[in-house]
Amino acid sequence: MNRLDRLLGYLLLLQSRDLVRAQDLAAQFEVSERTVYRDMDALAEIGVPVVGQAGEGYRLMAGYTLPPIMFSETEAQALFLAVAMLSGLTSPGPTQIAAATALAKVRAVLPKATLAQVEALRTVLGFYSVSRSRLNLDDEKFLQLQQAINQHHVVYIHYHAQHSNRITAREIEPLYLAYVDNIWLVQGYCRLRQDLRNFRLDRIDQLTVRTEIFVPHSMNMKRFLDDGARVVVRFEGDIVRWVREAQHFGFREEEPEADDGSVVMVYQVSEVGQIMRWLLGWGDGMEVLEPLELRAAVAETAARMATQHVPTVQAQLASPA
């Protein structure tokens, strides 16, 4: 990033926050703190009222605002694509309306040539949700959790188990929301398990935000994505293409293709039951290599299915035409 772009980036951050630390600027723009100090001096020299507070950081003098920012053609197209995706893949509601209003404001200040490019893009591109339910960004649980995370409020939930009707009452300290393969997950410190846990929002049957405030635990994003069981599966060569097209969200990597065309794929899931139904859909074209727990569960399920089907098939075959 050149210096001019970096200085503009500083200004945008300073305008959006009350206080910005030099070490945070250095980390975000991948420069040294000494470079940040020099850049701040440069902003002051050109008349930007940057105020430095020793030991705390930098802020803009009260009342100072940036002039309107013009968007490049690429930036305008990116904004249009983002709003188009939001409109096509989410449920109608206040967020969708606000996005459309924001886009209208952007369009109003675009140069004619850039606006023409955006309008041309609109006529040839669309986003639709058919097989999956639309994402609801105005869901009450989703909004309550956002507020609880921002204000560090303890949350009380009734959580539904994955493969049973068992419901447990939990108190959690919510830390982070993530949208993973059409599923909202909240990571939080579970007081029942005394550890960080991931909870699916669609399995939270009841949610109450407490008035109690908690001190946030450190959050490990790698653990958020990789916590759980490692699953290794071999797929026969004639279905590998289709597996890749309908890949499970827990997919991590695949090993080089074998001589017979088969491929071994590795998954990471919070619990093995999370992937078993998806695996069974590939029939005898797949083989679970590990863990043994999942391999045994697949074998047991397949045996039950055979027991259920064989008598009926035998009876039909034995009946006269």
Secondary structure, DSSP 8 states (H G I E B T S, - for coil): --HHHHHHHHHHHHHH-S-B-HHHHHHHHT--HHHHHHHHHHHHHTT--EEEETTTEEEE-TT---------HHHHHHHHHHHHHHHHHB-SSHHHHHHHHHHHHHHHTS-HHHHHHHHHHHHH-----SSS--B-TT-HHHHHHHHHHHHTEEEEEEEE-SSSS-EEEEEEEEEEEEEETTEEEEEEEETTTTEEEEEEGGGEEEEEEEEEE-------HHHHHH-SEEEEEEE-GGGHHHHHHT--TTEEEE----TTS-EEEEEEESSTHHHHHHHHTTGGGEEEEE-HHHHHHHHHHHHHHHHHHHHHHHHHHHS--
